[in-house]
C-alpha cells in the first residue's frame, strides 16, 4: 500500500489530483556558480561531519578536504553535482600556514649562520 492510498498528502486537493504535477517539488535548474577545474578564493565557514571544510559560493556548498574552519584559502573544484561540489586546497594558498613557514625558515637561516 503506498502512502497516497493510506490517505496521506493527496487528500483534499493538496496534490492537485495528479500526484506528480510538473509544478511540484522540483526547483528550476540554474547554472552552478562553480566549474570543475577552476580555482576560487573562499573562506571555510564550517566543518562537515566527515571533517571536510565547507565553503559557499553564492549559497552553493563546496566540501574541501583538509580545510579548517575560519581558514581563507584558494581551492580548485574537482567535482560538481546538482546540490554540492568538492574541491581541494591549492598548494601554497593556506593563509594560516604562511606565518609558521616563515618562522621555520628564519630558524633554519640562523642555524646556518652560527656554524
Residue frames relative to the residue before (quaternion, step in Angstrom):
aa qw qx qy qz dx dy dz
X 1.0000 0.0000 0.0000 0.0000 0.00 0.00 0.00
X 0.3255 -0.7594 0.5273 0.1983 3.60 -0.72 1.00
X 0.6903 -0.4915 0.3366 0.4106 3.55 -1.27 0.34
X 0.6572 0.5277 -0.3051 0.4434 3.58 0.97 -0.87
X 0.6569 0.5161 -0.3184 0.4480 3.61 1.04 -0.67
X 0.6462 0.5167 -0.3285 0.4556 3.59 1.15 -0.45
X 0.5943 -0.5907 0.3700 0.4012 3.58 1.21 0.06
X 0.3194 0.7757 -0.4869 0.2433 3.57 1.07 0.65
X 0.8820 -0.0694 0.0655 0.4615 3.54 -0.77 -1.04
X 0.6537 0.5423 -0.3332 0.4094 3.63 1.11 -0.36
X 0.4950 0.6458 -0.4446 0.3746 3.60 1.17 0.23
X 0.8530 0.2282 -0.1441 0.4467 3.52 -1.24 0.50
X 0.6644 -0.5429 0.3092 0.4102 3.57 1.07 0.59
X 0.3550 0.7602 -0.4902 0.2363 3.63 1.19 0.14
X 0.7645 0.3520 -0.1908 0.5051 3.58 0.89 -0.89
X 0.5342 -0.6445 0.4036 0.3693 3.60 1.20 0.08
X 0.5835 -0.6252 0.3586 0.3743 3.58 1.24 0.17
X 0.6767 0.5037 -0.3157 0.4345 3.60 1.07 -0.50
X 0.3818 -0.7576 0.4586 0.2645 3.58 1.19 -0.45
X 0.8191 0.0423 -0.0242 0.5716 3.61 1.13 -0.20
X 0.1016 0.8306 -0.5409 0.0851 3.55 0.83 0.91
X 0.5908 -0.6082 0.4029 0.3446 3.55 -1.14 0.61
X 0.6373 0.5389 -0.3348 0.4375 3.59 1.18 -0.39
X 0.6159 0.5898 -0.3478 0.3898 3.60 1.15 -0.30
X 0.9280 0.1194 -0.0577 0.3481 3.50 -1.43 0.31
X 0.7197 0.4358 -0.2838 0.4600 3.63 0.98 -0.52
X 0.3429 -0.7179 0.5679 0.2111 3.54 -0.98 0.89
X 0.5540 -0.5720 0.4580 0.3952 3.53 -1.17 0.39
X 0.4122 -0.7159 0.5112 0.2371 3.55 -1.03 0.76
X 0.0440 -0.7944 0.6057 -0.0064 3.55 -0.24 1.27
X 0.6341 -0.5461 0.3659 0.4072 3.60 -1.12 0.46
X 0.4989 -0.6481 0.4871 0.3064 3.56 -1.08 0.75
X 0.4801 -0.6950 0.4532 0.2847 3.61 -1.02 0.72
X 0.7292 0.3331 -0.2248 0.5538 3.61 1.29 -0.03
X 0.1921 -0.7673 0.6011 0.1145 3.55 -1.27 0.47
X 0.5765 -0.5846 0.4472 0.3548 3.56 -1.15 0.69
X 0.7990 0.2972 -0.2372 0.4658 3.54 -1.00 0.92
X 0.6405 0.5130 -0.3363 0.4620 3.61 1.20 -0.30
X 0.3599 -0.7269 0.5500 0.1988 3.55 -1.25 0.58
X 0.0763 -0.7930 0.6044 -0.0023 3.54 -1.12 0.81
X 0.3578 -0.6844 0.5876 0.2413 3.56 -1.18 0.63
X 0.0471 0.8157 -0.5686 0.0955 3.58 -0.65 1.13
X 0.2841 -0.6819 0.6318 0.2346 3.51 -1.42 0.13
X 0.3871 -0.7148 0.5347 0.2310 3.56 -0.83 1.01
X 0.2087 -0.8349 0.5034 0.0765 3.57 -0.41 1.25
X 0.8038 0.0436 0.0224 0.5929 3.58 1.15 -0.53
X 0.3253 -0.7070 0.5838 0.2312 3.56 -1.36 0.04
X 0.4318 -0.7114 0.4956 0.2490 3.58 -0.91 0.94
X 0.6890 -0.4584 0.3590 0.4316 3.56 -1.32 0.13
X 0.6810 0.4770 -0.2814 0.4791 3.58 1.14 -0.62
X 0.5870 -0.6075 0.3582 0.3976 3.59 1.27 -0.08
X 0.5001 0.6372 -0.4380 0.3899 3.60 1.24 0.08
X 0.4912 -0.6317 0.5064 0.3214 3.55 -1.14 0.62
X 0.2248 -0.7596 0.5953 0.1343 3.56 -1.16 0.62
X 0.0274 -0.7641 0.6443 -0.0155 3.53 -0.84 1.09
X 0.1762 -0.7733 0.5967 0.1223 3.57 -1.23 0.40
X 0.0703 -0.7436 0.6639 0.0380 3.51 -1.12 0.83
X 0.8238 -0.0951 -0.0092 0.5588 3.57 -0.54 1.23
X 0.7188 -0.4504 0.2408 0.4717 3.59 1.03 0.82
X 0.5698 0.5855 -0.3750 0.4381 3.60 1.29 -0.13
X 0.3734 -0.7696 0.4832 0.1863 3.59 -0.66 1.15
X 0.0535 -0.7658 0.6408 0.0111 3.55 -1.06 0.90
X 0.2454 -0.7565 0.5930 0.1259 3.57 -0.79 1.08
X 0.0742 -0.8058 0.5874 -0.0073 3.57 -0.80 1.08
X 0.3417 -0.7584 0.5234 0.1850 3.58 -0.44 1.25
X 0.8324 0.2398 -0.1882 0.4628 3.54 -1.02 0.91
X 0.5722 0.5915 -0.3897 0.4134 3.61 1.20 -0.04
X 0.3072 -0.7549 0.5592 0.1521 3.55 -1.14 0.73
X 0.6163 -0.5634 0.4048 0.3726 3.57 -1.17 0.62
X 0.7913 0.2823 -0.2408 0.4861 3.56 -0.97 0.95
X 0.5366 0.6443 -0.3918 0.3788 3.57 1.27 -0.24
X 0.2090 -0.7298 0.6353 0.1418 3.56 -1.02 0.84
X 0.1446 0.8109 -0.5433 0.1619 3.55 -0.64 1.10
X 0.4195 -0.6365 0.5733 0.3003 3.50 -1.39 0.09
X 0.0923 -0.8036 0.5877 0.0198 3.55 -0.87 1.01
X 0.2596 -0.7114 0.6256 0.1875 3.52 -1.33 0.39
X 0.3775 -0.7376 0.5176 0.2136 3.58 -0.72 1.10
X 0.1922 -0.8143 0.5438 0.0647 3.57 -0.77 1.11
X 0.8012 0.0300 0.0125 0.5975 3.58 1.18 -0.54
X 0.0801 -0.7816 0.6173 0.0402 3.58 -1.03 0.80
X 0.0611 -0.7737 0.6300 0.0292 3.57 -0.88 0.99
X 0.7533 -0.3955 0.2631 0.4548 3.59 -1.25 -0.07
X 0.8141 0.2994 -0.1256 0.4816 3.58 0.93 -0.88
X 0.8099 0.0500 -0.0116 0.5843 3.61 1.16 -0.38
X 0.2767 -0.7263 0.5966 0.2001 3.54 -1.35 0.10
X 0.2730 -0.7156 0.6106 0.2014 3.54 -1.32 0.27
X 0.0055 -0.8055 0.5923 -0.0185 3.54 -1.09 0.69
X 0.2805 -0.7362 0.5855 0.1913 3.51 -1.33 0.13
X 0.5768 -0.5812 0.4428 0.3654 3.54 -1.19 0.55
X 0.3580 -0.6891 0.5826 0.2399 3.55 -1.06 0.78
X 0.5226 -0.6713 0.4277 0.3055 3.56 -0.78 1.05
X 0.8071 0.2550 -0.2124 0.4883 3.55 -0.95 0.93
X 0.6120 0.5856 -0.3501 0.3999 3.60 1.22 0.03
X 0.5359 0.6498 -0.4096 0.3503 3.59 1.20 -0.22
X 0.3066 -0.7899 0.5061 0.1609 3.56 -0.35 1.26
X 0.6335 0.5344 -0.3461 0.4397 3.59 1.08 -0.56
X 0.6833 0.4893 -0.2937 0.4555 3.62 1.13 -0.51
X 0.5266 0.6783 -0.4035 0.3159 3.61 1.14 -0.47
X 0.6776 0.4785 -0.3319 0.4491 3.67 0.78 -0.82
X 0.6211 0.5369 -0.3457 0.4543 3.60 1.04 -0.70
X 0.6553 0.5102 -0.3112 0.4619 3.59 0.94 -0.88
X 0.6531 0.5237 -0.3182 0.4450 3.58 0.93 -0.85
X 0.6778 0.4863 -0.3061 0.4586 3.59 0.93 -0.82
X 0.6515 0.5012 -0.3314 0.4632 3.61 1.01 -0.69
X 0.6194 0.5256 -0.3464 0.4692 3.61 1.10 -0.63
X 0.6378 0.5258 -0.3245 0.4598 3.58 1.01 -0.80
X 0.6392 0.5179 -0.3281 0.4643 3.60 0.99 -0.79
X 0.6529 0.5162 -0.3173 0.4545 3.59 0.95 -0.85
X 0.6751 0.4942 -0.3108 0.4509 3.60 0.89 -0.85
X 0.6529 0.4903 -0.3347 0.4704 3.64 1.03 -0.64
X 0.6124 0.5413 -0.3533 0.4551 3.59 1.06 -0.62
X 0.6629 0.5053 -0.3061 0.4598 3.58 0.97 -0.84
X 0.6910 0.4907 -0.2919 0.4433 3.62 0.94 -0.82
X 0.6521 0.5181 -0.3266 0.4469 3.64 1.15 -0.43
X 0.5851 0.6124 -0.3742 0.3775 3.60 1.17 -0.29
